[in-house]
Amino acid sequence: MAVITVAGTGLALAGRDGECLTTTFRRAGLAMREACRRGGCGVCRVHVISGEVMLERTVCEQALPEEDRAQGITLACRAVPLGDVTIAVPPDGKFRCIAPLLTTMALAR
């Protein structure tokens, strides 16, 4: 089980094995801007500050060019942590709480 820390928020979430970042967020009552949920649009871009993620499925080259990958950018809808990670969600990612009870429960663990 990986711990996903969201920089600048004070949040540390428990991710499940094989679970992508956006699924972990939704399970914890959190959301960010996303559109296709399949790696084709690039709307859910985040920066991996520390740790590693794996893109389990193919993503569109236009949505995540190799130059961006080399700088630690990934797509939250496809990125599966390989261990503990710290990520930064850009301001236009609109990271927010959508279910306060779920968020409180997730943070209590």
ABEGO torsion letter per residue (X at the ends): XBBBBBBGAGBBBBBBBGBBAAAAAAAAGBBBBBBAGAGAAGAABBBBABEBBBBABBBBAAABBAAAAAAGBBBAAABBBAEBBBBBBBAAAGBBBABAAAAAAAAAX
